[in-house]
Protein backbone atom coordinates (compact mmCIF):
# COMPACT_ATOMS: atom_id res chain seq x y z
CA UNK A 1 0.00 0.00 0.00
CA UNK A 2 1.29 3.46 -0.87
CA UNK A 3 1.91 5.96 1.91
CA UNK A 4 3.68 9.24 2.55
CA UNK A 5 6.38 9.47 5.18
CA UNK A 6 7.69 12.62 6.80
CA UNK A 7 11.03 12.03 8.40
CA UNK A 8 13.81 13.96 10.06
CA UNK A 9 17.43 13.22 9.21
CA UNK A 10 20.50 13.52 11.43
CA UNK A 11 21.01 17.18 10.47
CA UNK A 12 17.48 18.01 11.75
CA UNK A 13 16.04 18.64 8.28
CA UNK A 14 12.65 17.23 7.34
CA UNK A 15 11.93 15.34 4.13
CA UNK A 16 8.93 13.61 2.68
CA UNK A 17 8.70 10.60 0.45
CA UNK A 18 5.97 8.65 -1.24
CA UNK A 19 6.58 4.95 -0.68
CA UNK A 20 4.89 2.40 -2.89
CA UNK A 21 4.31 -1.32 -2.83
CA UNK A 22 7.20 -3.40 -1.49
CA UNK A 23 8.53 -0.28 0.31
CA UNK A 24 9.91 1.23 -2.90
CA UNK A 25 10.48 4.96 -2.91
CA UNK A 26 8.51 6.77 -5.65
CA UNK A 27 8.73 10.49 -4.89
CA UNK A 28 10.88 12.55 -2.51
CA UNK A 29 10.92 16.18 -1.43
CA UNK A 30 12.97 18.33 0.91
CA UNK A 31 14.87 19.53 2.84
CA UNK A 32 12.50 21.53 5.03
CA UNK A 33 13.21 23.38 8.24
CA UNK A 34 9.71 22.73 9.57
CA UNK A 35 7.63 19.56 9.49
CA UNK A 36 4.52 21.56 8.58
CA UNK A 37 6.20 22.72 5.35
CA UNK A 38 6.82 19.11 4.33
CA UNK A 39 3.20 18.21 5.09
CA UNK A 40 1.97 21.21 3.09
CA UNK A 41 4.02 20.09 0.07
CA UNK A 42 2.59 16.57 0.40
CA UNK A 43 -0.87 18.08 -0.02
CA UNK A 44 0.33 20.03 -3.08
CA UNK A 45 1.81 16.82 -4.52
CA UNK A 46 -1.44 14.93 -3.94
CA UNK A 47 -3.50 17.67 -5.60
CA UNK A 48 -1.14 17.91 -8.56
CA UNK A 49 -0.82 14.18 -9.17
CA UNK A 50 -4.52 13.37 -8.93
CA UNK A 51 -5.46 16.17 -11.35
CA UNK A 52 -4.56 16.77 -14.97
CA UNK A 53 -1.06 17.97 -14.05
CA UNK A 54 1.68 16.36 -16.13
CA UNK A 55 5.01 16.12 -14.28
CA UNK A 56 8.12 17.35 -16.04
CA UNK A 57 10.17 14.39 -17.31
CA UNK A 58 13.96 14.65 -17.17
CA UNK A 59 16.82 12.40 -18.26
CA UNK A 60 20.04 11.82 -16.31
CA UNK A 61 23.49 11.73 -17.86
CA UNK A 62 23.40 7.93 -17.54
CA UNK A 63 20.19 7.70 -19.58
CA UNK A 64 17.67 7.06 -16.81
CA UNK A 65 14.42 9.00 -16.50
CA UNK A 66 12.67 10.72 -13.58
CA UNK A 67 9.93 13.28 -13.12
CA UNK A 68 9.98 16.57 -11.28
CA UNK A 69 6.94 17.86 -9.50
CA UNK A 70 6.36 21.62 -9.26
CA UNK A 71 3.55 23.72 -7.85
CA UNK A 72 1.48 26.32 -9.77
CA UNK A 73 4.24 28.88 -9.24
CA UNK A 74 6.89 26.51 -10.70
CA UNK A 75 8.43 25.99 -7.25
CA UNK A 76 10.15 22.61 -6.97
CA UNK A 77 8.22 20.17 -4.75
CA UNK A 78 10.01 16.86 -5.33
CA UNK A 79 11.33 14.33 -7.79
CA UNK A 80 10.77 10.66 -8.47
CA UNK A 81 13.04 7.69 -8.35
CA UNK A 82 14.86 6.69 -11.55
CA UNK A 83 13.29 4.61 -14.31
CA UNK A 84 15.05 2.79 -17.15
CA UNK A 85 12.49 3.84 -19.78
CA UNK A 86 10.03 6.67 -20.32
CA UNK A 87 7.31 4.05 -20.73
CA UNK A 88 7.99 2.67 -17.23
CA UNK A 89 7.86 6.20 -15.82
CA UNK A 90 4.52 6.91 -17.55
CA UNK A 91 3.12 3.60 -16.27
CA UNK A 92 4.08 4.55 -12.70
CA UNK A 93 2.44 7.97 -13.06
CA UNK A 94 -0.73 6.30 -14.37
CA UNK A 95 -0.61 3.88 -11.42
CA UNK A 96 -0.26 6.73 -8.91
CA UNK A 97 -2.92 9.11 -10.28
CA UNK A 98 -6.11 7.24 -9.27
CA UNK A 99 -4.69 6.21 -5.88
CA UNK A 100 -2.89 9.31 -4.61
CA UNK A 101 -5.79 11.21 -3.05
CA UNK A 102 -6.37 8.63 -0.32
CA UNK A 103 -2.73 7.93 0.50
CA UNK A 104 -2.11 8.11 4.27
CA UNK A 105 0.69 10.00 6.00
CA UNK A 106 3.10 8.32 8.41
CA UNK A 107 5.55 10.28 10.47
CA UNK A 108 8.95 8.67 10.80
CA UNK A 109 11.57 10.54 12.78
CA UNK A 110 15.01 9.10 12.22
CA UNK A 111 17.88 9.60 14.70
N, CA, C and O of each residue as an XYZ file, in Angstrom:
444
protein
N       0.828     -1.179      0.000
C       0.000      0.000      0.000
C       0.878      1.250      0.000
O       1.850      1.327      0.752
N       0.544      2.211     -0.827
C       1.292      3.459     -0.873
C       1.033      4.279      0.383
O      -0.057      4.246      0.954
N       2.063      5.018      0.800
C       1.908      5.957      1.908
C       2.988      7.034      1.825
O       4.046      6.831      1.229
N       2.701      8.169      2.428
C       3.679      9.241      2.547
C       4.349      9.131      3.905
O       3.706      8.811      4.905
N       5.638      9.398      3.930
C       6.382      9.466      5.180
C       6.997     10.851      5.302
O       7.526     11.387      4.329
N       6.929     11.421      6.476
C       7.689     12.623      6.797
C       8.736     12.171      7.791
O       8.414     11.564      8.813
N       9.975     12.462      7.495
C      11.029     12.028      8.400
C      12.063     13.125      8.596
O      12.183     14.052      7.796
N      12.796     12.988      9.675
C      13.812     13.957     10.059
C      15.157     13.251     10.003
O      15.324     12.180     10.586
N      16.118     13.847      9.303
C      17.429     13.215      9.213
C      18.337     13.676     10.353
O      17.912     14.432     11.227
N      19.573     13.222     10.336
C      20.505     13.520     11.429
C      20.887     14.994     11.514
O      21.349     15.449     12.560
N      20.702     15.743     10.435
C      21.009     17.177     10.465
C      19.791     18.013     10.841
O      19.821     19.239     10.735
N      18.721     17.356     11.279
C      17.482     18.005     11.751
C      16.656     18.625     10.632
O      15.812     19.481     10.896
N      16.881     18.211      9.393
C      16.041     18.643      8.276
C      14.932     17.624      8.077
O      15.116     16.431      8.321
N      13.787     18.105      7.634
C      12.648     17.235      7.343
C      12.589     16.953      5.845
O      12.947     17.798      5.025
N      12.138     15.769      5.509
C      11.931     15.344      4.128
C      10.603     14.606      4.065
O      10.075     14.157      5.082
N      10.075     14.491      2.856
C       8.927     13.607      2.685
C       9.234     12.665      1.545
O      10.034     12.966      0.660
N       8.586     11.525      1.583
C       8.703     10.599      0.455
C       7.398      9.837      0.316
O       6.701      9.561      1.293
N       7.096      9.512     -0.912
C       5.971      8.649     -1.236
C       6.557      7.262     -1.422
O       7.432      7.055     -2.263
N       6.074      6.320     -0.639
C       6.578      4.953     -0.676
C       5.484      4.073     -1.260
O       4.328      4.139     -0.843
N       5.863      3.255     -2.222
C       4.894      2.401     -2.889
C       4.910      0.980     -2.368
O       5.425      0.694     -1.287
N       4.335      0.103     -3.160
C       4.309     -1.316     -2.828
C       5.736     -1.834     -2.651
O       6.661     -1.359     -3.310
N       5.905     -2.787     -1.778
C       7.200     -3.404     -1.488
C       8.209     -2.389     -0.949
O       9.418     -2.579     -1.083
N       7.710     -1.312     -0.338
C       8.532     -0.281      0.306
C       9.484      0.409     -0.658
O      10.578      0.814     -0.265
N       9.082      0.547     -1.904
C       9.913      1.226     -2.898
C       9.585      2.711     -2.922
O       8.422      3.107     -2.988
N      10.632      3.523     -2.868
C      10.475      4.965     -2.910
C      10.007      5.389     -4.305
O      10.540      4.909     -5.305
N       9.026      6.275     -4.381
C       8.509      6.769     -5.651
C       8.826      8.246     -5.834
O       9.278      8.659     -6.903
N       8.593      9.040     -4.803
C       8.731     10.492     -4.887
C       9.348     10.994     -3.594
O       9.031     10.492     -2.515
N      10.241     11.997     -3.700
C      10.883     12.546     -2.507
C      10.962     14.054     -2.610
O      11.168     14.598     -3.695
N      10.799     14.732     -1.481
C      10.923     16.182     -1.434
C      11.642     16.623     -0.178
O      11.616     15.930      0.839
N      12.279     17.769     -0.249
C      12.967     18.331      0.911
C      14.295     18.910      0.505
O      14.639     18.848     -0.676
N      15.039     19.452      1.390
C      14.873     19.530      2.839
C      13.973     20.689      3.258
O      13.841     21.692      2.556
N      13.365     20.516      4.420
C      12.504     21.525      5.027
C      12.991     21.797      6.445
O      13.482     20.900      7.130
N      12.850     23.030      6.866
C      13.208     23.383      8.242
C      12.100     22.956      9.194
O      12.364     22.538     10.321
N      10.853     23.067      8.730
C       9.706     22.735      9.574
C       8.923     21.558      9.006
O       8.777     21.424      7.791
N       8.428     20.719      9.886
C       7.632     19.561      9.489
C       6.363     19.991      8.758
O       5.945     19.339      7.801
N       5.752     21.081      9.202
C       4.520     21.558      8.577
C       4.716     21.923      7.109
O       3.794     21.774      6.307
N       5.908     22.401      6.752
C       6.197     22.725      5.350
C       6.223     21.459      4.503
O       5.728     21.452      3.376
N       6.797     20.393      5.040
C       6.819     19.112      4.327
C       5.403     18.587      4.139
O       5.059     18.098      3.064
N       4.588     18.685      5.173
C       3.205     18.210      5.093
C       2.407     19.043      4.093
O       1.576     18.504      3.362
N       2.653     20.349      4.058
C       1.968     21.214      3.088
C       2.333     20.818      1.662
O       1.468     20.800      0.786
N       3.610     20.498      1.416
C       4.020     20.086      0.074
C       3.473     18.712     -0.291
O       3.258     18.435     -1.471
N       3.245     17.853      0.682
C       2.588     16.573      0.403
C       1.188     16.827     -0.143
O       0.768     16.179     -1.101
N       0.476     17.751      0.453
C      -0.875     18.080     -0.021
C      -0.832     18.657     -1.429
O      -1.700     18.352     -2.247
N       0.167     19.488     -1.724
C       0.331     20.029     -3.081
C       0.622     18.894     -4.055
O       0.066     18.863     -5.153
N       1.485     17.962     -3.664
C       1.814     16.819     -4.524
C       0.581     15.970     -4.795
O       0.350     15.554     -5.931
N      -0.210     15.710     -3.766
C      -1.438     14.928     -3.944
C      -2.379     15.613     -4.927
O      -2.897     14.980     -5.847
N      -2.597     16.906     -4.725
C      -3.498     17.668     -5.600
C      -3.002     17.653     -7.035
O      -3.779     17.444     -7.966
N      -1.704     17.877     -7.211
C      -1.139     17.915     -8.561
C      -1.236     16.555     -9.245
O      -1.650     16.471    -10.402
N      -0.862     15.501     -8.545
C      -0.816     14.183     -9.168
C      -2.180     13.565     -9.423
O      -2.308     12.721    -10.310
N      -3.205     13.960     -8.673
C      -4.516     13.367     -8.934
C      -5.307     14.191     -9.949
O      -6.392     13.780    -10.358
N      -4.786     15.332    -10.357
C      -5.464     16.165    -11.350
C      -4.939     15.895    -12.750
O      -4.476     14.796    -13.053
N      -5.015     16.896    -13.582
C      -4.562     16.771    -14.967
C      -3.109     17.185    -15.131
O      -2.587     17.183    -16.246
N      -2.457     17.536    -14.045
C      -1.060     17.967    -14.052
C      -0.171     16.879    -14.656
O      -0.287     15.703    -14.310
N       0.710     17.288    -15.557
C       1.677     16.358    -16.131
C       3.063     16.710    -15.609
O       3.580     17.783    -15.921
N       3.673     15.833    -14.824
C       5.007     16.119    -14.284
C       6.036     16.301    -15.393
O       5.906     15.745    -16.484
N       7.050     17.083    -15.092
C       8.125     17.353    -16.036
C       9.092     16.168    -16.040
O       9.637     15.807    -14.997
N       9.303     15.567    -17.201
C      10.174     14.394    -17.314
C      11.586     14.850    -17.670
O      11.782     15.670    -18.567
N      12.553     14.310    -16.959
C      13.960     14.648    -17.172
C      14.757     13.360    -17.382
O      14.329     12.268    -17.009
N      15.937     13.529    -17.995
C      16.820     12.395    -18.257
C      18.177     12.671    -17.611
O      18.712     13.774    -17.729
N      18.728     11.669    -16.931
C      20.042     11.817    -16.305
C      21.136     11.628    -17.349
O      20.869     11.220    -18.479
N      22.356     11.927    -16.959
C      23.494     11.726    -17.860
C      23.708     10.252    -18.182
O      24.298      9.920    -19.210
N      23.237      9.372    -17.316
C      23.404      7.934    -17.536
C      22.238      7.326    -18.317
O      22.203      6.115    -18.536
N      21.281      8.165    -18.740
C      20.189      7.696    -19.580
C      18.949      7.223    -18.856
O      18.058      6.649    -19.481
N      18.865      7.446    -17.553
C      17.668      7.061    -16.810
C      16.718      8.253    -16.739
O      17.130      9.400    -16.915
N      15.453      7.970    -16.481
C      14.423      9.002    -16.498
C      13.804      9.182    -15.115
O      13.712      8.233    -14.336
N      13.380     10.412    -14.819
C      12.673     10.724    -13.581
C      11.738     11.885    -13.856
O      11.869     12.567    -14.872
N      10.790     12.114    -12.950
C       9.933     13.278    -13.119
C      10.102     14.236    -11.960
O      10.357     13.840    -10.823
N       9.951     15.520    -12.286
C       9.985     16.574    -11.280
C       8.576     17.085    -11.074
O       7.806     17.231    -12.024
N       8.253     17.350     -9.848
C       6.939     17.865     -9.496
C       7.105     19.307     -9.037
O       7.933     19.601     -8.174
N       6.316     20.203     -9.618
C       6.364     21.624     -9.261
C       4.955     22.107     -8.961
O       3.976     21.540     -9.445
N       4.863     23.165     -8.156
C       3.545     23.722     -7.854
C       3.122     24.701     -8.953
O       3.817     24.838     -9.960
N       1.996     25.376     -8.768
C       1.475     26.316     -9.769
C       2.414     27.484    -10.032
O       2.328     28.120    -11.083
N       3.297     27.770     -9.104
C       4.242     28.878     -9.241
C       5.607     28.397     -9.724
O       6.582     29.147     -9.680
N       5.679     27.155    -10.181
C       6.894     26.514    -10.699
C       7.947     26.269     -9.617
O       9.121     26.063     -9.922
N       7.519     26.294     -8.350
C       8.426     25.989     -7.245
C       8.602     24.476     -7.162
O       7.624     23.730     -7.213
N       9.835     24.031     -7.036
C      10.147     22.608     -6.968
C       9.549     21.987     -5.708
O       9.746     22.499     -4.606
N       8.824     20.892     -5.871
C       8.221     20.168     -4.753
C       8.993     18.876     -4.481
O       9.302     18.572     -3.328
N       9.304     18.122     -5.522
C      10.005     16.861     -5.329
C      10.320     16.198     -6.650
O       9.920     16.679     -7.710
N      11.036     15.094     -6.582
C      11.331     14.325     -7.787
C      11.192     12.834     -7.505
O      11.250     12.382     -6.362
N      11.010     12.100     -8.578
C      10.769     10.662     -8.467
C      12.072      9.887     -8.422
O      13.164     10.438     -8.565
N      11.915      8.588     -8.218
C      13.044      7.685     -8.354
C      13.386      7.567     -9.841
O      12.698      8.147    -10.681
N      14.426      6.832    -10.164
C      14.864      6.688    -11.552
C      14.190      5.490    -12.215
O      13.952      4.457    -11.589
N      13.891      5.662    -13.503
C      13.293      4.608    -14.312
C      14.167      4.379    -15.534
O      14.782      5.310    -16.055
N      14.218      3.131    -15.986
C      15.047      2.788    -17.149
C      14.465      3.326    -18.453
O      15.208      3.687    -19.365
N      13.128      3.380    -18.541
C      12.487      3.845    -19.776
C      11.415      4.879    -19.465
O      10.882      4.933    -18.357
N      11.112      5.694    -20.462
C      10.030      6.671    -20.323
C       8.702      5.941    -20.158
O       7.829      6.399    -19.421
N       8.547      4.816    -20.834
C       7.309      4.047    -20.726
C       7.082      3.587    -19.284
O       5.963      3.680    -18.779
N       8.117      3.098    -18.622
C       7.986      2.666    -17.226
C       7.612      3.840    -16.329
O       6.813      3.688    -15.405
N       8.185      5.004    -16.599
C       7.859      6.200    -15.824
C       6.395      6.579    -16.017
O       5.694      6.859    -15.044
N       5.927      6.591    -17.266
C       4.520      6.907    -17.546
C       3.580      5.892    -16.893
O       2.526      6.266    -16.378
N       3.950      4.629    -16.911
C       3.122      3.601    -16.271
C       3.013      3.846    -14.769
O       1.944      3.658    -14.188
N       4.111      4.266    -14.137
C       4.085      4.550    -12.699
C       3.202      5.761    -12.412
O       2.442      5.755    -11.444
N       3.293      6.792    -13.236
C       2.435      7.971    -13.057
C       0.969      7.573    -13.195
O       0.133      8.018    -12.409
N       0.649      6.746    -14.179
C      -0.734      6.304    -14.367
C      -1.199      5.416    -13.213
O      -2.389      5.386    -12.900
N      -0.288      4.704    -12.589
C      -0.614      3.879    -11.421
C      -0.914      4.772    -10.213
O      -1.841      4.504     -9.448
N      -0.129      5.825    -10.052
C      -0.264      6.727     -8.905
C      -1.538      7.555     -8.980
O      -2.248      7.680     -7.981
N      -1.842      8.122    -10.140
C      -2.924      9.110    -10.282
C      -4.251      8.715     -9.632
O      -4.788      9.518     -8.870
N      -4.806      7.543     -9.882
C      -6.107      7.244     -9.267
C      -6.032      6.896     -7.778
O      -7.064      6.841     -7.109
N      -4.839      6.663     -7.259
C      -4.691      6.212     -5.877
C      -4.185      7.284     -4.913
O      -4.302      7.124     -3.698
N      -3.630      8.359     -5.432
C      -2.887      9.310     -4.609
C      -3.741     10.077     -3.609
O      -3.254     10.419     -2.531
N      -4.988     10.355     -3.931
C      -5.787     11.213     -3.051
C      -6.035     10.592     -1.678
O      -6.167     11.317     -0.691
N      -6.099      9.280     -1.600
C      -6.371      8.628     -0.321
C      -5.148      8.082      0.385
O      -5.276      7.311      1.336
N      -3.962      8.469     -0.066
C      -2.730      7.925      0.501
C      -2.500      8.497      1.899
O      -2.495      9.715      2.074
N      -2.309      7.628      2.899
C      -2.112      8.110      4.271
C      -0.711      8.679      4.505
O       0.207      8.463      3.713
N      -0.574      9.402      5.598
C       0.690     10.000      6.001
C       1.190      9.311      7.266
O       0.454      9.168      8.242
N       2.444      8.888      7.232
C       3.097      8.324      8.408
C       4.267      9.221      8.763
O       5.008      9.667      7.887
N       4.426      9.477     10.023
C       5.553     10.285     10.472
C       6.638      9.340     10.947
O       6.382      8.430     11.736
N       7.844      9.560     10.466
C       8.948      8.671     10.803
C      10.149      9.549     11.127
O      10.794     10.075     10.220
N      10.446      9.708     12.381
C      11.573     10.538     12.779
C      12.792      9.654     12.978
O      12.816      8.786     13.850
N      13.794      9.891     12.158
C      15.014      9.096     12.223
C      16.016      9.768     13.156
O      15.992     10.990     13.305
N      16.889      8.996     13.782
C      17.880      9.598     14.703
C      18.866     10.491     13.974
O      19.755     11.068     14.599
